């Protein structure tokens, strides 16, 4: 009989690509991972890992067994979801990931409601940008992730995942309070053709979206500063160092910054996403419902 926890360990090594990554994902030590794999090798009578420079790689037998392990673990998760659904109680643990503004704007209200309505449910949260959040759900490191795309730049849903739309979040241009356009009721993006922009870091989905959006308006972006957090972006704007796009969800309102709506509406679509084999769990459905209840009055 193959041991399920050892198969889970092998699956984690296959997904993370290293023993240390598997240990982080499973919240155990690297020594514990190595011990489980050694026992699994003795069970199957074959080498599953081989040295690869300073790291390891799966042998042919390891790849074959890891593929079976992924299917077995998916089936186990589906069985657990069915049992939980049959029982009908919202219990256990849900691991919820979300990008920073979602964590700030949605999590407190949703988690407080869940604690009041479902005291046997524990929700653990972490901040992750949308792409790492999707990967965490695919790997099984998170049960749910809050992700986004933009009305003019959509993101595909990877196979094996489902998602539910929570709400649309409008974005405005943030500019220094003394800026000549600060008092306008609305602006065009073309009004900022000669401005320096504060953007998200290169390689992030939102940075790529900003470049695409400005260029679609005939503007070649002049990026002066890169910052992942809206607080940092707005501090740079307040200092007169540029302008930026700022969604309304969870938005701080620092002194020295004005927000002006854009005639070319910029909207983020906010979703909850989860593995398809977990969709029947009452706990997952309860978390999605609580997030929707908090998000509904925010939609714009």
Backbone torsions as a table, in degrees:
resi	resn	phi	psi	omega
1	UNK	NA	130.3	176.1
2	UNK	-80.0	135.4	-178.8
3	UNK	-80.0	128.6	-174.1
4	UNK	-64.6	-41.3	-178.2
5	UNK	-66.7	-33.3	177.6
6	UNK	-71.5	-35.9	173.7
7	UNK	-64.3	-37.5	177.6
8	UNK	-63.0	-38.6	178.3
9	UNK	-65.7	-44.9	177.7
10	UNK	-61.6	-41.8	178.1
11	UNK	-60.3	-40.7	-180.0
12	UNK	-65.4	-39.6	177.2
13	UNK	-63.8	-41.6	179.1
14	UNK	-63.8	-39.6	-176.9
15	UNK	-75.4	-39.9	-175.8
16	UNK	-89.3	-20.2	176.9
17	UNK	82.6	5.2	179.8
18	UNK	-161.4	160.9	176.3
19	UNK	-67.6	-41.8	-179.4
20	UNK	-65.9	-40.3	177.4
21	UNK	-63.7	-40.3	177.1
22	UNK	-63.0	-40.7	179.2
23	UNK	-62.1	-43.4	177.8
24	UNK	-62.3	-44.7	-178.3
25	UNK	-65.2	-33.5	-178.7
26	UNK	-92.3	-6.0	-179.4
27	UNK	61.0	43.9	176.2
28	UNK	-132.4	178.7	179.0
29	UNK	-84.7	159.7	175.9
30	UNK	-63.6	-32.4	177.4
31	UNK	-62.6	-40.6	178.8
32	UNK	-64.7	-38.6	177.6
33	UNK	-63.6	-46.7	-178.7
34	UNK	-61.9	-40.1	179.3
35	UNK	-64.5	-42.7	179.3
36	UNK	-63.3	-40.6	-179.6
37	UNK	-69.2	-36.8	177.1
38	UNK	-63.0	-41.6	178.2
39	UNK	-65.9	-38.7	179.3
40	UNK	-65.9	-39.0	177.2
41	UNK	-61.6	-38.9	177.9
42	UNK	-67.7	-36.1	179.2
43	UNK	-63.6	-42.4	-176.0
44	UNK	-92.0	-13.3	177.7
45	UNK	72.8	24.6	179.3
46	UNK	-144.2	155.0	174.2
47	UNK	-71.9	132.4	179.2
48	UNK	-107.7	-24.0	-179.9
49	UNK	-125.0	147.5	174.6
50	UNK	-135.0	149.9	177.9
51	UNK	-63.3	141.8	178.0
52	UNK	-142.7	86.8	-173.6
53	UNK	67.0	-125.2	177.9
54	UNK	-87.8	-7.3	-178.2
55	UNK	-113.5	-154.2	179.6
56	UNK	-134.9	161.9	172.2
57	UNK	-136.7	158.2	176.1
58	UNK	-77.9	137.1	171.6
59	UNK	-73.7	175.3	176.9
60	UNK	-57.8	-41.9	177.7
61	UNK	-65.0	-38.5	178.7
62	UNK	-63.9	-42.0	177.9
63	UNK	-62.4	-44.4	-179.0
64	UNK	-61.8	-46.1	-178.5
65	UNK	-70.3	-34.6	178.3
66	UNK	-63.9	-36.8	177.3
67	UNK	-64.6	-42.8	175.7
68	UNK	-64.3	-40.1	-178.7
69	UNK	-61.0	-42.0	179.8
70	UNK	-60.9	-42.3	179.6
71	UNK	-68.6	-39.9	179.6
72	UNK	-64.1	-46.3	-178.4
73	UNK	-65.6	-36.5	175.8
74	UNK	-63.1	-40.9	179.3
75	UNK	-67.6	-37.3	176.6
76	UNK	-63.3	-42.9	178.6
77	UNK	-63.4	-39.2	177.7
78	UNK	-64.2	-41.1	177.4
79	UNK	-62.9	-42.9	177.9
80	UNK	-62.2	-40.7	178.2
81	UNK	-63.3	-40.7	179.7
82	UNK	-66.2	-41.3	178.6
83	UNK	-64.3	-43.4	178.9
84	UNK	-63.3	-40.5	179.3
85	UNK	-66.7	-39.6	179.5
86	UNK	-64.8	-36.9	178.9
87	UNK	-71.1	-33.9	174.0
88	UNK	78.0	7.7	-178.1
89	UNK	-102.3	144.0	177.9
90	UNK	-92.0	95.9	-175.3
91	UNK	-138.6	175.8	174.6
92	UNK	87.8	-149.9	-173.9
93	UNK	-129.3	139.7	173.3
94	UNK	-126.1	128.9	178.1
95	UNK	-98.9	117.3	-171.8
96	UNK	-116.3	126.4	177.3
97	UNK	-114.2	151.7	177.7
98	UNK	-162.4	150.8	176.9
99	UNK	-68.7	159.5	-166.7
100	UNK	-54.3	-44.2	-178.0
101	UNK	-69.5	-30.4	174.7
102	UNK	-68.8	-41.8	177.8
103	UNK	-60.5	-39.6	-178.9
104	UNK	-76.8	-39.4	-172.6
105	UNK	-90.9	-22.3	-174.9
106	UNK	-115.4	-39.7	-169.9
107	UNK	-62.4	-46.5	-175.3
108	UNK	-56.7	-48.3	-178.8
109	UNK	-66.8	-42.3	-178.7
110	UNK	-66.2	-43.5	-178.0
111	UNK	-68.5	-36.3	177.2
112	UNK	-64.3	-41.0	178.3
113	UNK	-65.5	-41.6	179.2
114	UNK	-64.6	-39.0	179.0
115	UNK	-63.7	-38.1	179.9
116	UNK	-72.9	-40.2	-174.3
117	UNK	-85.9	-28.8	-173.9
118	UNK	-136.2	74.8	-174.4
119	UNK	-63.8	-17.9	179.1
120	UNK	-87.3	-1.4	179.6
121	UNK	-97.6	133.8	174.7
122	UNK	-114.1	126.5	178.1
123	UNK	-113.3	120.5	175.3
124	UNK	-102.4	132.6	-175.2
125	UNK	-119.9	154.9	173.7
126	UNK	-150.6	152.1	176.4
127	UNK	-89.0	126.3	174.3
128	UNK	-144.2	138.2	173.3
129	UNK	-63.8	160.7	-172.7
130	UNK	-53.3	-48.0	-176.7
131	UNK	-65.7	-46.7	174.1
132	UNK	-62.3	-32.0	177.6
133	UNK	-63.6	-42.9	177.0
134	UNK	-62.6	-43.5	179.4
135	UNK	-62.7	-37.8	179.3
136	UNK	-63.8	-39.3	177.8
137	UNK	-67.4	-43.8	179.1
138	UNK	-61.8	-37.4	-179.7
139	UNK	-76.8	-16.0	-174.7
140	UNK	89.1	8.5	178.6
141	UNK	-81.4	-15.3	175.0
142	UNK	-138.3	148.0	177.1
143	UNK	-87.1	-33.0	-178.6
144	UNK	-140.5	147.7	172.5
145	UNK	-137.2	141.7	172.8
146	UNK	-94.3	122.2	-173.9
147	UNK	-129.5	176.7	-177.0
148	UNK	-150.3	159.2	159.3
149	UNK	-143.3	-179.0	-175.9
150	UNK	-114.0	155.4	-176.0
151	UNK	-60.5	-27.6	179.4
152	UNK	-107.6	7.9	176.7
153	UNK	-152.4	96.0	-174.5
154	UNK	-87.2	155.0	177.3
155	UNK	-111.8	134.6	179.9
156	UNK	-71.1	156.8	175.2
157	UNK	-96.8	116.6	-179.7
158	UNK	-60.9	152.5	177.5
159	UNK	-59.5	142.0	179.7
160	UNK	90.0	-3.7	178.9
161	UNK	-113.2	151.7	169.9
162	UNK	-120.9	159.5	177.0
163	UNK	-147.4	158.4	178.1
164	UNK	-129.1	131.6	177.7
165	UNK	-70.7	130.6	178.7
166	UNK	-97.5	-51.2	177.4
167	UNK	-174.2	171.1	174.8
168	UNK	-105.9	135.5	-175.0
169	UNK	-115.9	115.2	-179.4
170	UNK	-76.9	144.5	176.5
171	UNK	-115.3	146.0	177.6
172	UNK	-119.3	170.7	171.2
173	UNK	-91.1	129.7	174.2
174	UNK	-99.5	132.7	-178.2
175	UNK	-142.8	159.9	179.8
176	UNK	-57.2	143.3	-176.4
177	UNK	-60.0	-26.3	180.0
178	UNK	-89.3	3.1	-178.6
179	UNK	-65.7	142.5	-178.9
180	UNK	-58.0	-24.9	-179.0
181	UNK	-94.2	3.5	-173.2
182	UNK	-64.5	-26.0	-177.6
183	UNK	-92.9	2.1	-176.7
184	UNK	-70.2	149.2	174.0
185	UNK	-74.1	-29.4	177.5
186	UNK	-159.9	156.5	-179.5
187	UNK	-133.7	165.5	169.9
188	UNK	-104.4	148.9	176.1
189	UNK	-58.8	-31.6	179.5
190	UNK	-61.8	-22.2	177.7
191	UNK	-63.8	-17.7	-175.8
192	UNK	-110.8	23.1	-176.1
193	UNK	-59.3	-31.0	-176.7
194	UNK	-101.2	6.5	-177.0
195	UNK	-86.6	155.0	166.8
196	UNK	-83.8	142.1	-178.1
197	UNK	-109.7	146.9	168.1
198	UNK	-101.6	123.7	-173.3
199	UNK	-125.1	167.8	169.4
200	UNK	-68.0	163.3	-179.3
201	UNK	-61.0	149.0	177.9
202	UNK	-59.2	142.5	-179.5
203	UNK	93.3	-17.7	177.3
204	UNK	-81.0	151.3	-178.0
205	UNK	-56.6	-42.2	-176.7
206	UNK	-70.2	-32.3	174.6
207	UNK	-64.5	-46.3	178.8
208	UNK	-61.2	-38.3	178.2
209	UNK	-63.2	-44.5	-178.3
210	UNK	-62.3	-44.2	178.5
211	UNK	-60.4	-45.4	-179.8
212	UNK	-62.6	-43.8	-176.5
213	UNK	-67.0	-45.5	-179.5
214	UNK	-65.9	-42.2	-179.4
215	UNK	-67.4	-31.0	177.2
216	UNK	-67.7	-18.1	175.9
217	UNK	-98.3	11.7	179.0
218	UNK	78.4	19.4	-178.5
219	UNK	-108.0	123.5	172.4
220	UNK	-88.4	112.5	-171.2
221	UNK	-62.3	137.1	170.1
222	UNK	-107.5	99.3	-176.1
223	UNK	-90.3	115.4	-179.9
224	UNK	-93.0	-32.7	-174.3
225	UNK	-146.9	148.0	177.2
226	UNK	-120.7	131.3	179.1
227	UNK	-154.1	135.5	-177.6
228	UNK	-80.4	-31.0	-175.9
229	UNK	-94.7	137.7	178.1
230	UNK	-62.5	-34.3	177.6
231	UNK	-57.7	-43.5	-179.5
232	UNK	-68.7	-44.0	177.9
233	UNK	-56.2	-45.9	-176.7
234	UNK	-71.2	-31.1	175.4
235	UNK	-64.3	-38.8	176.8
236	UNK	-66.7	-39.3	176.7
237	UNK	-63.6	-45.4	-179.4
238	UNK	-59.6	-30.2	179.1
239	UNK	-81.8	3.7	178.0
240	UNK	79.0	23.6	-173.1
241	UNK	-99.3	6.4	178.4
242	UNK	154.2	-173.1	176.2
243	UNK	-125.0	163.0	179.2
244	UNK	-151.2	165.6	173.0
245	UNK	-93.4	129.7	-178.1
246	UNK	-131.6	113.0	174.2
247	UNK	-64.1	158.6	-175.5
248	UNK	-81.5	-25.2	-178.1
249	UNK	-62.6	124.9	175.3
250	UNK	60.9	24.6	-172.4
251	UNK	-78.0	126.6	171.2
252	UNK	-73.4	156.3	-179.3
253	UNK	-124.4	81.0	-178.4
254	UNK	-77.0	158.6	174.9
255	UNK	-67.5	148.2	176.2
256	UNK	86.3	7.8	-179.7
257	UNK	-125.7	137.8	174.2
258	UNK	-116.3	146.5	177.8
259	UNK	-115.1	129.0	-177.2
260	UNK	-125.9	128.1	176.7
261	UNK	-64.0	152.9	-179.6
262	UNK	-108.9	135.4	-179.7
263	UNK	-63.6	-37.9	174.3
264	UNK	-81.1	91.1	-170.5
265	UNK	-51.5	131.4	177.0
266	UNK	-113.9	114.7	-176.9
267	UNK	-128.5	137.2	170.6
268	UNK	-97.0	135.6	171.8
269	UNK	-93.4	123.1	-177.1
270	UNK	-104.2	129.3	-176.9
271	UNK	-127.9	155.2	161.3
272	UNK	-102.4	137.0	179.7
273	UNK	-130.9	147.6	-177.7
274	UNK	-153.0	165.4	176.4
275	UNK	-69.9	139.4	-177.0
276	UNK	-58.8	-33.2	-177.5
277	UNK	-77.3	-2.5	176.7
278	UNK	-106.6	-1.5	-172.7
279	UNK	-65.7	-19.7	-179.1
280	UNK	-87.9	-4.9	-179.0
281	UNK	-69.2	125.5	176.4
282	UNK	-56.9	-33.8	-179.2
283	UNK	-66.2	-40.7	177.7
284	UNK	-65.3	-44.8	179.6
285	UNK	-63.3	-36.3	179.5
286	UNK	-65.6	-40.7	179.8
287	UNK	-66.5	-43.2	177.8
288	UNK	-61.3	-42.5	178.8
289	UNK	-62.0	-40.5	179.0
290	UNK	-67.3	-39.1	177.5
291	UNK	-64.5	-40.2	179.0
292	UNK	-64.1	-41.2	-178.8
293	UNK	-62.7	-38.0	177.9
294	UNK	-74.1	-36.2	-175.3
295	UNK	-76.1	-30.4	-171.5
296	UNK	-53.2	-48.0	-179.7
297	UNK	-72.1	-9.5	-178.8
298	UNK	-87.8	-18.1	-173.5
299	UNK	-60.3	140.1	-179.2
300	UNK	-155.6	NA	NA
